[in-house]
Amino acid sequence: MVQQTVLRKTSGVRGLIIYRGPSMLGNGNVVCVATLRTSNRKTGDMVQTWILPDDGLSPLRAVQAELNAQACGSCPLQGYWNGRKLVDRVCYVNLGQAPDAVWRGLQRGIYPVYNRQTHEHLLLGRKIRLGAYGDPAALPYNLLRYLCDISSGWTGYTHQAFWIDPQRAEFLASILMVSCHNSAQRIEALRRGWRPFTTIRADEERPTESVECPAYTHGVSCARCGLCKGLASNARPVYVIAHGKPGLNLGSVQRKGE
Ligand code: SF4
């Protein structure tokens, strides 16, 4: 499969606009770009989907202006702008790097709008990462279902599990992990029938019903592992130990109880 992917003809297409319209999280519009190549060693060879606010602001400016909810919903990892800098930001995505590069590409018009007849072969049979930036819950049901159906596997996470309406939650739980940041969230997620992906501090007790992410224990890429696809996998839930600066900041998210 990897060899097929490498040999696949992309005709110079670097990415595709696979959705542009209202966010399913409300608050405005989003644009979703699927980029076809990545150097991300943790995910491995996966199509990356970038869900960005679509109101003319760069991803960083959108967070600074508190106009990012259509892409990230109520995710507590976004942090906030205190007038001088971003504070309490735990999200591992550097807004000034990949999301900004994708946004600039959009401004330059380098991404064609997805057309099933012309472009489906570029996604067919690939592994797809739902939400390299942004929350997949912002995308319409049919699009998510379609991407999962044509892929050979996917990963995805949402932070919206605890407030989204039950009907939509049932579908999202079938394909996405719910991101949790403390044991109360993890237990509630399990009670509601989700598969949690829990981030813990290095000094916290390990959740016994979950397995540690194999990327850290065995150096496996997400493309090969594929555990993080909600209830589409009947494997155990997953936890990861937050390292570095995000690990230090995780305490602030946990204290907020979010
Ligand atoms: S458990 Fe597997 S799919 Fe999930 S983040 Fe870790 S390596 Fe990726």
Boltz pocket constraint, residues with backbone or C-beta under 6 A from the ligand:
constraints:
  - pocket:
      binder: B
      contacts: [[A, 42], [A, 155], [A, 212], [A, 213], [A, 214], [A, 215], [A, 220], [A, 221], [A, 222], [A, 223], [A, 225], [A, 226], [A, 227], [A, 228], [A, 238]]
      max_distance: 6.0
